[in-house]
Amino acid sequence: TINPKKKERRKESQNAVAGRSEETVIDRFSDCRENLQKWCNLPVEALSSSMKLLVGVLFSFFLALPSAVARGGERGGTLSEYENDRSNVAITKARVLLEDEKSPNKIARARGYMTNSDLEKAVKDFGRRCSNISRIYSIGESVNGVPLWVIEISDKPGEEEGEPAFKYIGNVHGDEPVGRELLIRLANWICDNHLKDPLVRSIVENSHLHILPSINPDGFALQRRGNAKNIDLNRDFPDQGALVANYPWDGTSDGRKHYYSCPDDDTFRFLASTYSQSHRNMSLSTEFPGGITNGAFWYPIYGAMQDWNYIHAGCFELTLEVSDDKWPMIDEIPTLWEHNKMSLLNLAASVLKTGVHGRIFASDSGTPLPGFITIKGINYTVNAGRAFGDYHRLLVPGERYEVMATMPGYKSKATTISLGETAMTVDFILDPETTTERYLWRTSGCNCGGSSSSSKFGLEMFWTLHFEVYVVIIILLFWFLIRRRLKSNLSNDKQHAARSSLLPA
């Protein structure tokens, strides 16, 4: 249970937040939203195509399970490219945090934790040691210019595949550093055991796992919750330790504290329970039944990362609080690692072990279609990948579902499945409605890559789309010329007849 002091701190935090005004901020990290959106769609379409799961451990790390086409971050991206890319600057509402209360044990408790330089070295050392199954890349920089390094783990790192992808994000709150330590341990444990542990091997061979150990290195360096501008990267989540898997929604429509479910509430509960039940004692919580909670039922907040990602980026996000103490002594990390190891692995593997997966094809050409997957009774759409037409839809096992595949210009198809305890594969082959409608939709998308292949594709679509129009124009032109010629001949004949009638007999 939460001790009285923590409850009092929560109440004070709520009152302080209620009395603070909101301000609009645009910083180099765009309140974490712009870079995180890029990453969630790895890159643009890499992790989006179907469904994405983003799970966060707020003490802190976020985990994301995007699906469909899986690959690394921005292909060939550099720090300067991220710095210069301001085409989608995010203007966000954020609350300025109150200064963290001073603790006499603050300096002592920080001893033994990796500094930002230590963490960067650990990431790069991992990349060299495990280069056969990993790739290191950056999604940009923090406000103070600290690179945000990501570890990608896969048997084909950096390559585009029709596999689901999953991501962990740590250290969202600067004063909650356990995630930094656990995620580096997770990466190294996978490297050391992927050839002998079946579960780890399955993750490496059938998905792309992305690990961002620290998304708030500035806050960590300052030993405070917010970033360098004192902005809470997850808005106003309760400022106390806990042991729970929290799922959307985080906010309610009426602003009051009560259970507020999203369309995928059952799936979120299943995912949260996957983590909680695999943990040493999270499921034994006396405050949170089963070790899980709906965010709004626990503490309603607005502008939170997990709600925004579910709505706008197609990411399924959990917030995992895995330590009763936000900043435990460093000698407690090995124990926390043992308590969370199987939870981290089982949650990452959940994208492979359950749900419905498959691909969407065109019946006339056999090409993959970037269509859409819907489940009857669940108001949420999952997108299939453009490259492979693959989708990955997490669902609760043991239920019957009507799965429908749609694509503009094609006839929709639906099928009913009984989902068991393991994942199911269902491919869809869609018949075209009309050629013109299909190509109209395909050319409505914007390919701004400027490659010769895309130009060739665009030219081909242009001629294919307008072929019928050109045929009609040619026929009309031919008819016009013939008619004109006939009129001319008729006129000449009349003139000839007139001249003949004037000649003397």
HELIX and SHEET records of a PDB file:
HELIX    1   1 PRO A    4  ALA A   18  1                                  15    
HELIX    2   2 SER A   30  CYS A   32  5                                   3    
HELIX    3   3 ARG A   33  CYS A   40  1                                   8    
HELIX    4   4 LEU A   79  ASN A   84  1                                   6    
HELIX    5   5 LYS A  106  ALA A  110  1                                   5    
HELIX    6   6 ASN A  116  ARG A  129  1                                  14    
HELIX    7   7 VAL A  178  ASN A  193  1                                  16    
HELIX    8   8 PRO A  198  ASN A  206  1                                   9    
HELIX    9   9 PRO A  217  LEU A  222  1                                   6    
HELIX   10  10 ASP A  265  SER A  278  1                                  14    
HELIX   11  11 MET A  282  LEU A  284  5                                   3    
HELIX   12  12 PRO A  289  GLY A  291  5                                   3    
HELIX   13  13 GLY A  295  TRP A  298  1                                   4    
HELIX   14  14 MET A  305  TRP A  308  1                                   4    
HELIX   15  15 ASN A  309  ALA A  313  3                                   5    
HELIX   16  16 ILE A  330  GLU A  332  5                                   3    
HELIX   17  17 ILE A  333  LYS A  353  1                                  21    
HELIX   18  18 THR A  435  ARG A  442  1                                   8    
HELIX   19  19 SER A  452  LEU A  502  1                                  51    
SHEET    1   A 2 GLU A  23  VAL A  25  0                                        
SHEET    2   A 2 THR A  92  ALA A  94 -1                                        
SHEET    1   B 6 SER A 134  GLU A 141  0                                        
SHEET    2   B 6 PRO A 147  ILE A 153 -1                                        
SHEET    3   B 6 HIS A 208  LEU A 212 -1                                        
SHEET    4   B 6 ALA A 165  GLY A 170  1                                        
SHEET    5   B 6 LYS A  52  VAL A  57  1                                        
SHEET    6   B 6 PHE A  61  PRO A  66 -1                                        
SHEET    1   C 8 SER A 134  GLU A 141  0                                        
SHEET    2   C 8 PRO A 147  ILE A 153 -1                                        
SHEET    3   C 8 HIS A 208  LEU A 212 -1                                        
SHEET    4   C 8 ALA A 165  GLY A 170  1                                        
SHEET    5   C 8 LYS A  52  VAL A  57  1                                        
SHEET    6   C 8 CYS A 315  SER A 323  1                                        
SHEET    7   C 8 ALA A 242  TYR A 247 -1                                        
SHEET    8   C 8 ILE A 292  ASN A 294  1                                        
SHEET    1   D 3 ASP A 390  ARG A 393  0                                        
SHEET    2   D 3 VAL A 356  ALA A 362 -1                                        
SHEET    3   D 3 MET A 424  THR A 425  1                                        
SHEET    1   E 3 ASP A 390  ARG A 393  0                                        
SHEET    2   E 3 VAL A 356  ALA A 362 -1                                        
SHEET    3   E 3 PHE A 428  LEU A 430  1                                        
SHEET    1   F 4 ILE A 378  ASN A 383  0                                        
SHEET    2   F 4 PHE A 372  ILE A 375 -1                                        
SHEET    3   F 4 ARG A 400  THR A 406 -1                                        
SHEET    4   F 4 LYS A 413  SER A 418 -1                                        
END                                                                             
